[in-house]
Amino acid sequence: MRALEIEVFSCRTDNYGVLVHDPETDLTATIDAPEEGPILEAAARRGWKITHIFTTHHHIDHVEANLALKEKFGCEIIGPVNEALAIPGLDKTMADGDEFHFGEHLVRVIETPGHTAGHICYHFPDDKILFAADTLFALGCGRLFERTAADMWHSLQKLSVLPDETAIYFGHEYTLSNARFAVTIDPDNERLKARAEQIEADRAQGKFTIPTMMGLEKETNPFLRAADPAIRRNLVMESKTNEEVFTEIRKRKDNF
Ligand SMILES: [Zn+2]
């Protein structure tokens, strides 16, 4: 089986667009459809035709180009069953644990309620790739619009059991702000400090911070580290539950 090819580009204000191409079958999926123009340009640059849209959640900056792309390419739109009515042009719904194939590549759907009620992530276990959209960011996690912090903590736990070598593609370039926040929560984490410095340098040059890796996130992303003794000490929350610590971290980020 030949490796998937991935094209990443920026669109809208701070969204990332991601195309996934299977060279064996010539299938190309866009992960969400934030904006028609940049998606068409990226596809043309690589000589790919969009055959699928893998929708993660209903927010307009993730579905706006669904109908335009469907009209142009006749592509199939896959999306979360719990947001089916809010997703334009949806053909096929997916629930937690559902599996399907993209060419020969296995795809597993992971429901991650929190940012929205029905948000799903697309995991390619054999390729060690996760499309996490607005659930898990580099050094961050999605804002809580439709579910509780406890729900989001549970969703992030489902992602954090994936192998450390999993490459994570996420929905927005928020990494600089996330890094500056993360060091206030976990100030003695040397790996985090080094990463934050690197991010400052990379973003100053406009470099993309996508993809990230699960192992690195587990070591440095405070939203995955509510159980960490140093973070609990820093927040004076040693006796609290992981959910309570996570809730406090999320609240602080909302006001950062
Ligand atoms: Zn969103």
Residues whose N, C-alpha, C, O or C-beta is under 5 A from the ligand:
A	BS01	ZN	H59 D134
